Structures are given as structure tokens and as C-alpha cells.
Amino acid sequence: MITMLQDLHVNKISMSRSKSETSLPSSRSGSQEKIMNVKGKVILLMLIVSTVVVVFWEYVNRTHSYQEDNVEGRREKGRNGDRIEEPQLWDWFNPKNRPDVLTVTPWKAPIVWEGTYDTALLEKYYATQKLTVGLTVFAVG
């Protein structure tokens, strides 16, 4: 019985030594882990801040807006280089010519029907443009 108690005591001492020996590197690796976590958080924070700075810089230093594309007004070059003025909607579209159908949506978008537009004016304008027209028709039936 005494030998069993001595063996138990020796095992207990050896286990406590192994725990203390292994706990020293464990505490070092734990502190290294904390340092790595902090470094990762710092790098992530730097990436986020730099992204915000770049986006803000680009927003502030925009070179032009989309509305500035035609500074001279609504003029475009024709085939021979002369300037022609783009016809406004109400110059070529007359919804009152077709009272039998809906020609303007509730939000004032035109619905173009045969007879609601000035063919001569549009042909004159688009004859000077270099245009290609594509048409795709889907039939469901």
C-alpha cells in the first residue's frame, strides 16, 4: 500500500512537471497567436481605410459628369461633318393624331404608333447619321 502511494505521488509529480514544461511554450504560442491576431486586424483595418480613401478620392476628383457629354447642346456631326441639331420629342411626336389608342403612359413616356410621328423630319435627321438598325422579334404562341 505504501509503494502504491509512493508510485501515485511520483506519477503526480511527473505529471505536474510535464504540465509546467509544456505550459511555458504554450503561453509563448498563445502570446504569438494574440500578436498574429492583432497584426491581422491591423492589416484588415488598413485595407478597409485605404479602400474608403480611394473611393472618396475618386468620387471627389471625377473628371466629368454624364450630362456634360454634349456641352454645345444637342448637336451631332453628320456624315459630311456639318453640325445638325437633334430634334426634340415634341418636334416629331404628336400623340393627338391617334386618339383611338394610348399614346402616352401615365409617367409621360411616349408610345409611338403609326401616324403619331413626323416621318419626313426623322428621315431628314437620321439620313445624315451613320446608323445600323437591328431588329429581333420573338414570337410566343
C-alpha positions in Angstrom: 0.0 0.0 0.0 2.8 2.4 0.8 4.5 1.6 -2.5 1.3 2.3 -4.3 1.0 5.7 -2.6 4.7 6.4 -3.5 4.1 5.4 -7.1 1.0 7.6 -7.2 2.9 10.6 -5.7 5.8 10.1 -8.2 3.3 10.0 -11.1 1.6 13.1 -9.8 4.9 15.0 -9.6 6.0 13.8 -13.1 2.6 14.9 -14.5 2.8 18.3 -12.8 6.4 18.7 -14.2 5.2 17.8 -17.7 2.3 20.3 -17.4 4.6 23.1 -16.3 7.2 22.3 -19.0 4.5 22.2 -21.7 2.7 25.3 -20.4 5.7 27.5 -20.9 5.8 27.1 -24.7 2.0 27.1 -24.7 2.0 30.6 -23.1 4.6 31.7 -25.7 2.5 30.3 -28.5 -0.6 31.9 -27.0 1.1 35.3 -26.9 2.3 34.8 -30.5 -1.2 33.9 -31.5 -2.5 37.1 -30.0 0.1 39.1 -31.8 -0.8 37.4 -35.1 -4.5 38.2 -34.4 -3.6 41.9 -33.8 -1.5 42.0 -36.9 -4.3 40.5 -39.0 -6.8 43.0 -37.6 -4.4 45.9 -38.3 -3.9 44.8 -41.9 -7.6 44.4 -42.4 -8.3 47.8 -40.9 -5.6 49.3 -43.2 -7.2 47.7 -46.2 -10.7 49.0 -45.3 -9.4 52.5 -44.6 -7.4 52.6 -47.9 -10.4 51.4 -49.8 -12.6 54.1 -48.3 -9.9 56.7 -49.1 -9.6 55.6 -52.7 -13.3 55.6 -53.3 -13.7 59.0 -51.7 -10.8 60.4 -53.8 -12.3 59.1 -57.0 -15.7 60.5 -56.1 -14.3 63.9 -55.3 -12.0 64.1 -58.4 -14.4 62.9 -61.1 -13.4 64.5 -64.4 -16.8 64.9 -65.9 -20.4 64.0 -65.4 -22.5 62.2 -67.9 -24.6 65.3 -68.6 -21.5 67.1 -69.9 -21.1 64.8 -72.9 -22.7 67.3 -75.3 -21.5 70.6 -73.9 -22.6 72.5 -77.1 -26.2 71.4 -76.7 -27.9 68.6 -78.5 -25.8 68.8 -81.7 -24.1 66.0 -83.5 -21.9 65.6 -86.6 -23.5 64.4 -89.8 -21.7 62.4 -92.5 -20.2 65.4 -94.2 -19.0 67.0 -90.9 -21.7 69.7 -90.5 -23.4 70.1 -87.2 -27.1 69.2 -87.1 -29.5 69.7 -84.2 -31.2 66.7 -82.7 -35.0 67.0 -83.0 -36.8 67.2 -79.7 -39.5 64.8 -78.9 -42.4 67.1 -79.3 -41.0 68.3 -82.7 -41.6 64.9 -84.3 -44.1 63.2 -81.9 -47.8 64.2 -81.9 -50.0 61.9 -79.7 -53.2 63.8 -80.7 -53.0 62.3 -84.2 -54.2 58.9 -82.8 -57.0 59.5 -80.2 -58.2 55.9 -80.6 -55.1 54.4 -78.8 -53.0 55.1 -75.8 -50.1 57.2 -76.9 -48.6 58.5 -73.7 -48.0 56.5 -70.5 -49.1 57.9 -67.1 -45.5 58.8 -66.5 -45.4 60.8 -69.8 -43.3 58.3 -71.8 -44.4 58.2 -75.5 -45.9 55.2 -77.1 -45.1 55.5 -80.8 -47.8 54.4 -83.2 -48.1 54.8 -87.0 -49.3 58.3 -87.6 -48.0 59.8 -84.3 -44.6 60.8 -85.7 -43.3 63.1 -88.4 -41.7 60.7 -90.9 -40.1 63.5 -93.0 -38.4 65.2 -90.0 -37.0 61.9 -88.7 -35.8 60.8 -92.1 -34.0 64.1 -92.7 -32.3 63.8 -89.3 -31.3 60.2 -89.5 -30.3 60.3 -93.2 -27.1 62.2 -92.1 -26.3 59.8 -89.3 -24.2 56.6 -89.7 -26.7 54.2 -88.3 -27.2 50.5 -88.3 -30.6 49.2 -87.1 -31.0 45.7 -85.7 -34.3 44.1 -85.1 -35.1 41.0 -83.1 -38.6 39.5 -83.0 -39.7 36.8 -80.6 -43.0 35.0 -81.2 -44.7 33.1 -78.5 -47.7 31.1 -79.5 
